[in-house]
């Protein structure tokens, strides 16, 4: 059974850093692309970053380029999102996502709050 469990969220000051983790089970992260999304209050869920394929190709949304880094540990079957230089507009619930056989799977999300 596919399962994604996010952790690492919290309250941080403007300019601070957090590292989110997405522990995967029921599939191998190296085989399927894993994505991070976020949803701020009153807004649509938006793409943040992805890591795909055996080579681990990465892609980022423009608002986070140069500040966030997605990575993975294949041995732990876990994907990470290192977030630096955090801004209040980064405040949101962060979710990890995987698509397998035309079905989307989501974790429960982890709250990130950046104070100004």
Secondary structure, DSSP 4 states (H G I P E B T S, - for coil): --EEEEE--EEEETT--EEEEEEEESS-TTTS-EEEEEE-TTS--EEEEEEETTTTEEEE-GGGTTTEEEEEETTTTEEEEEE-S--GGG-EEEEEEEEETTEEEE---EEEEEE-
